[in-house]
Amino acid sequence: MKKICIIGGGSWGSAMAVHLGRQKIQVNLWIREPEIYEEAVQTRINETFLPQITFPSSVSFFDQVEEALRNTQAVFIAVPSRFCRKMYAKIAPFLDSEQYIVSLTKGIEEGSLKRMSEVMEEVFSPSSHSRIAVLSGPSFAREVAESHPTAVVISSKKLETAKKIQSLVSSLYFRAYSSDDIVGVELAGACKNVIAIATGISDSFGFGSNSMAGLVTRGLAEMIRLGVSLGARQETYAGLAGIGDLVLTCTGKLSRNRFVGGELGKGKTVKEIISGMRMIAEGITTTLSVHQLAQRKKVEMPISEQVFHVLYQGKDPRQAFRDLMSRELKDEYHSLKGDNNEV
């Protein structure tokens, strides 16, 4: 592929433009915000979302979607989940059946509770469905832009598509693996953000490594239960989209969702936290979607449920931790043996 388009000039879209541009791929980066577009054109830097990183000369900037998509072989879409359906509808008239479409979004659509690839299949022509893929895994945008060694997973229903994108994005410092479990990869990438909010709350209380390890491990267990109930493969959660991304988001200093949890633990309201953030923390809306999916599938997710109570029902975060620790005692692997959904 000689030319690709990236939709979205936030931190992740910009970082992927930098990464792919360094591989001598011609990149058309579409930027929604006029001030960020103008800044990129004039300085070749996105100071708002990716400060001090200069875009390679192979990256061009666009404020018109049709122009950005023209004559490109692949389209990477990096916009928050709440805006995805509208964005997909906007670009759909300009796509052709030969373009690959890659979701960089880690979220679940509000209301419909659909994964991004499912929304794509509803919006895009059936001729495009075999070329839809998702990219997930432990990958802070800043570190990708700074060329830190990073490993991710590309997933598609059609493994050939995943391998095509895998080959495109891989480099000496960016290694991609392929998968055909698109359900597991997408759900893991979304659900880990909810657990990261819980670990942020734990941090704010001064709890130590024991608490963090417990939340990550038991958080993974409930992510697996939900994923398997929706058709995912359990082994996917032992990989980059599962435990890999979960550990990064729960422990990394660049994690927006962990930051949200920390602010909640300090007593701030969701409205106060959001008002002070330029970037979107997907875990806030994903928490509601995960709660609704768990209820629909009758899957017990105690950590995610407590995060839901804190975010949407104003529960005291300290009481949420007390309630988690005082639950009925269980066998560790009982729920993963297929006996029932309890843990």
N, C-alpha and C positions, 0 to 999 in steps of 0.2 A: 504494500500500500504506500502510495507516494504522498497522499494528502488526506488529512482527517479533520473533522470539525469537533470542537468541544463547546457544548452549550452550558454556559454558566461561568461567570467570572469571580466566583467566591474563592475561598482558599483552596479547596480541593480541585476545582476546575482549573484554576491558575497553576497549581502545582503539577497537574498532569500535562498541561501545556508546556511548562518548563521541561519536564522530564522527556516527553516525546519530542519536543523541539531539539533537545540535545542529541537525540538519536538521528538527527538530520531528516526528520519527517516534517513535511510542511503542515503546519497547524493553523487552522482558522478558529480563533477564540471569540465566541459571541459573548458580549458583556451587556447586561441589562441596564445597569445604572449609568446614566450619562456622564456623571462626574468621574467615575472609575474608568469608563471607556476613554474619556479625554485624557486622563492622567496616563493611561497605558500607552496611548498613541504618542503623547509628548515625551514621556520619560522612560517608557518600556519597563515600568515598575507598577505593581498594584500595591500601593503603600497601605491601603485600607485592610486588605485581607492577606497579603503575603509581602510584608515590608522587607526592603533591602535585597530582594531577589530580582535580578534582571532577566527579562525574557530573552531567550536566544533569538537571533535574527530570523530564524525559520518560522517564528510565530507572528501571525498577522491578526489584527484586531478588527472586529466587526460589531456594528450596532443594529444591523438588519439581518434577520434570521435567514431569509432566502439567499442572500449573498454569501453568508457564512457556510451554508450547506452545499453550495454549487460545486460540482465536480469533485466531491470528496467520496472516499471509499468506506469510511466508518464515521459514526457519530457517537461521541461520548456525552452523556447527559448528566450534569452535576448540579442539580437544583434540589432544594428541600422537598420532602415528600408531599407536603401540603400544596405545592405548586406544580407537581409533576403532571397531573392529568391535563391541566390547562396548557402547560408547555408542550406536552406531546401533541395535543390538538393543533397547536400553533405551527409545529414543524411538519406535521403529517402530510400536508399538501405538497411539500417540497422534497419528500423522500422518494427514492426509487427502490425497486425490488432487489437491487444489487448491493445496497449499502448495509453494512453491519451496524447494529445499534447496541450500545453498551451502557447499562445503567451504573452510575457511580453513587447512587443514593441508598442510604441505609435507613430505611423507614418503612412504615405500613400506612397505607392511605386511610385517613380518618373516614369513618362512616361505613365504607364498603369493606374495610379490613383486608383489602387486597394487597398483595406484594406488587412491587413496581413492574415486574415483568408481566404480571397478570393485567395490570392497567394498560401496559403497552399493547398487549394482544387485543384488548378491547378497542383501542384507539387506532392502531396502525393496521394497514392492509394485511390480510392473511398471507400474502406473498412475502412479507417481511418476518413472519414469526420464526422461521428456522434460523434467522440471522440475529436474533435477540440474545444478548448475553448480559451477565452482571459481573462486576469486579468488586471483591470484598477482601477482608483480611486486615491484619494490624498495620495500619499505614497512616500515621499522622501526616497531614499535607506538608507541614513545614519541613519535616525530616526527609520526605521524598524530594522536595525542592532543593534541599541541601545535599542530596546524593548520599544519604545514609543507606547502607544496605537494607533492603526491604523485601519481604516475601508476601505475596498475595495469591488469591485464587480467582480464576476466571471460570464461571459456570454458565452452562447453557443446556437446554433440553437436547440439543444436537451437539454431541461432543466435538464434531468437526469444527463447529463455529467457535467453541471454547478454545480449541487448539489454534485456530487462526488468530484470535485476539491475543492468546498467550504468546505466540511468536512475535506479534507486533509490539507488545509493550515491554517484553523482557530485555534486560540489558545487564551489564556487569554488576550494577548495584540495585537492580530491580528485577527480582526473579518471580515469575508467575507459574503457578501450577494450574492444571485443568481439572474440571469436574463436570459431571452431568446431573448433580443433585442441586438444581437451581432452587428448589423449595428450601432445603436445609441451609444453603449458603445465604439466601436472602433473609430468612427468619432469624438465623443466628446473628447476622449483622445488625438487625433491628433490635432484637431482644437484649443484647449485651449492653445497650445504652441504658436500659432500665436498671440493671444490676449496678452499673457504674454510678448511678445516682445514689444508690444505697451505700456504696463504698465511700462516696463523698461525704455523706452524712456521718458515717463512722469516723472518718478522718477529723471532722469538725469537733467531734466529742473527745478527741485525743486517744481514741482506741488504737491499738497497735497492730502488729503484723498478724497476730492470731485471728483477730476479727476480720481483717482483710482476706486472709486465706479461707476462712470459713464462708464468707459471703461469695467469693469467687467459685468455690467448689460446689456449694449448695445452689448457687445461682446457675451454674452450668447444668446441674441435675434438672432444675425446673425448665430451663431452656430446651433440654433434650425432650422432656415429656411433652411439651407443647409442640415442638417440631415434629416428633414422630407421630403425634395424633393428627397432624396435618399432611403427612405423607413424606416427611424428610427421612433421611437415613441417619441412624444414630452415629455412625462412624464419622460423619461430616463434622460433628461437634468436637471431635478429637483433633481437628485440623485447624488451618489458619483462620477460617471464617468463624470457628467456634471458640475453642480455648485460646487460640492466638489473639484474636481481636478482643476477647473478653478480658484477658490479662492486661493488654495494652490500655484499654479504655478505663479499666478499674484502677490502674496504678500510675499511668502516665501523667506527668504534670501538664501536658498540653490538652488533656481531655476536657471538653466543654461540659459533658454530662457529669463527670466527677465534680467539676466546679459548681454546677447547679446544686448537687447534693450538699456540698460544703456550705453553700450559702443558705440552704434550707436549714441545715443543722445550727446555723448561727441565728436563726429566728427570722430570716427574711421571707417575705411572701413571694409566690411565683411571679406576680406582677412586678414586684420590685426587681427581681432577678432578671427577668426578660428585658425590662426597660434599660438595664445597664449593659446589655449584650448586643453587639452588632451581628455576630454570627449566631445561627440557630442551633440549639441543642435538641436534636431529634428525640432524645429520650423523654422529653416532656409530653409530647403528643403520643409517642409510641407507648407510653405507660397506659394510657387510656385504651388504645387499640389492643394491647396485650391482655389487659383486664377483660375486655369484651370477648376476645378470642378464647381465653381460658374459661370463661363462663359458658360460651357456646359449646366448647369441646369437653366441658366438665373436667378440666385439668386443674389440679391444685398447684398454685404457684405462690407460696407464702411470702417470699421476699418481694416479688413484683406486686403482690397484693398490698403489702404494707407501704410500698412506694406510692401506689395509687391512692391509698388513704391519706398520705401526707400531702401529695400534690393536689388532689381534687376534693378532699373532704376536710382539710385543715387539721389533720391529726398531729398531735405533738410527736416529733420524730423520736424523742426519747421513749415515749410510750410504745411507739412502733417497734423499737428494738426490744423492749421488755416483753412485748407480746410474742415476738419471734422466738425469744429464748425460753419462754415458758409454755410453748406448745407441747402437746402430747408427744411422748418419746416414741421414736419409730426405728425400724430396722433400716440401715443406711441404703441398701440396694433394693429394698422391697418394691418400690415403684418402678424400678428399671427392669424388673423381671417380667413385666407384663401382667402382674397380679391385679393391680388397680392403679389409680392415679394419685394416691396419697403418698406423702413423704414425711 
